[in-house]
Amino acid sequence: MADKNTFGLDKGQIDTIDWELAIKRVLHDIRSDFIYAPHLRFIYAHAADELVDQIKKELAAGAFAPGAPLHIEVPKSARMKTAQLNRLGPAFSRQGSILMPRDRVFYQALADEAAPTVKAKTDLARSFSHRLGDDKSETMFVSTRTCWSEFQKTIRAHSEKPNNRYVLKTDVANCFGSLNQHTLINTLQSAGMNKPLTERLEKVLTAFTGSRSSRGILQGIYPSDMFGSFYLDPIDRFLADAGLDSARYVDDIYVFVDSGDAAETVIRDLISVLRSYDLILNENKSVLMPVGLLLTEEPDLEQLFKDAVDEISGQLEDSDFGSDYGFQSEWDDEDDDADAPDEKDLELQATINLFESIEHYPDQAENIERFCLPLFAKAESNYAVDHVQGAFKSRPAMAQIYCAYLANFLGDEGVVAFLISLLGDGALVDWQKMWVMAALLSLEGADDPTVKIALDVLKDASRHEALRGAAAIFVGRFGDIVRRKSMCDSYGAVGSPFIQLAIFFSSRWFPAVERTNAFNQWSTHTQLHSLLATAMKNKPN
């Protein structure tokens, strides 16, 4: 009897899928992943053909079985309120995830097949986030800053209409985690997506979420961004049918009304419609206000952002200026960027002015940092180093961006010492330490005490496997023969295939004899090991 979790796909359908596009989009998307996994990126970059062949063979044989994602708790910017305490409350968290290569490529391929249907059904006058770009664009979506700018313009235009006296600012609680997969599939089918593909998509989504009653989708990857936004299309349609002006960015919905009584009716009906899609409003983030307040919310800060955007628009293309967190580029493949333009001479005065406004707009600090720090990193400007070091522990949600920025200044012994100290800080969660380890991997070399810290992390079963995987790569890259042997001896004990794959990947920096021995011992351990071995052959040291 066939395993109910396995499925196939008609060969004709398999052949119509643009697998090359799926690989390109995964490689672009991976740069902002919640989990640092250069060993997986290496497979996408250097064994793509073999990976796609494997997927196609399994689908043709009816033997494709989606695996489990790798999850990690990621701190959120939102914090718990405190009562009579002179300190910040604990940070809330969300689940960040990545998929293993075969699952990720197939999920992306299914999303690419669904994209024309989603694009045709999206109401561009009301939905502004994750707008699909060119059909063959590796970025999949129109740039975030373009989408956000259009969103802001629309809100302003609605606010200036005489009959729009009030605005309902609403937020959907846990939208990605609550959406009903079956409802999503039905919505896609009714919109015209190929039924065999929607059936496979539902199987994939169910496999990814396991025992959670077919609810929710993974966060932080292109396909989920598209499907999650599309799931709210019926809400846009409901508001359009009601004759109301509205604008939505992801799950933040602005609805304009002419009176308080109208707001009562709208919110009552909206709650009911959302409930029919298994969603609820976030009461703590929903507010009714006069449109005048919306127009006067921090206009000076808005102008500072506009000046910074205008300044950088003339110096960088949209594709170079997005949510690039700076780590998943292949730091060991420097020749890949040999023809990249020199960006050290970027003019960033308006960006500096925006960054300096943090003291005046502390509630907007993270938004300002997310805009400015990647630009400072591109320009190799150490302007914000002291700020980042001072803010690191108080803003756990920013660890990925902070570490990506600090990784540009590892020639500064103070920066290196600061990062190393974070590895032993018990107040930091494993997700933060994983990005610290990723930053330190950009060192030209590391002393033995630092390698020992990484080795201890690798062997600590209480640590998250994503952190331990990064630690393994660090030991393999910088450890001497004693440290390498200790790591290799732990290969069987670590248990996790993700960590074992990282240990195998780290052998790229072993001396020739040790590297050959590792290859002979581990290259056929799993399908992923075989793909990584192929990538190593295709991209030798």
Summary of the structure (lengths in Angstrom):
residues: 541
radius of gyration: 24.2
end to end distance: 45.3
largest distance: 78.0
contacts: 1714
relative contact order: 0.10
helix: 60%
strand: 9%
